Amino acid sequence: MRIGGGPSTVNAFLQADLVDFMHLVVVPIVLGTGVRVWDGLAGLEERFSVESVTTGSGLTHQLWNRKSRP
């Protein structure tokens, strides 16, 4: 299943532990105050391996893959 949405949608699915793969693109600009994606997700990095690739334009692509469940 593919889910599109903003930070609140992503955060809700991550908190519910319903994400196996995530392609996150980080754009190096700030627009207003925004919403934080990572609030309430302590320990998330232990569930995923993350590969980052930065392009010449400054975009950073993060590929989050769930590690095997015990």
N, C-alpha and C positions, 0 to 999 in steps of 0.2 A: 504494500500500500504506500502511496506517496502522499505526504502531507505538506501543504504549503501554508505559510502564515507568518506572522510576525513573532516577536520575542515572547509574548504571552502564550501563544499557541505552542511554540516549541517548548517552553518551560513546563507547561501543563503535561505534555506527552512524556517529557523526560522524567518529571516527578512521578508519573504513573508507571514508569519503567516499561514503556511501550515502544522504545526506539531501538532498532538493531543497527541501522546505518544512518548517518546524517552527513550531508554535504553542506557545510556552512561557508558562506562567502563574507569576508569582513572587508568593508570599504573604509578607507582611512579619512573619513570626514565626520563631523559632528553636526547633527541637525537638531537643534533644541535640546531638551533635557533627556528625551528618550525613555525607554524601558529596558531594564537590565535583564538579559537572558538567564544569567547564572544564579540569580537570587534563590536561595533555598535548595541548592543542588550540591551541597558539600559531599565530597567523595565520588563525584561523577567520574573523575579521571581514573579511578580504580576500575570502573566497569568498561572503559573503552580504551582502545589504542587510537592515537591521533597522528595523522600525517598532515603536514602543512606544506603548501607550495605557494610562494609569493611571485606574482607576475611583475613584469617591467612597469606596469601602470600603477602598481602599489596594492592591487587586490590580493588578499590572502585567501586561498581555498583551504579549508580544513576538512579532512575526510575522517569521520569518526566511525570506527567499526567496533561493535560489541565484542568483548573478549568472551571466550567460552564460559558458560555458566557452570558452576561446580556441581 
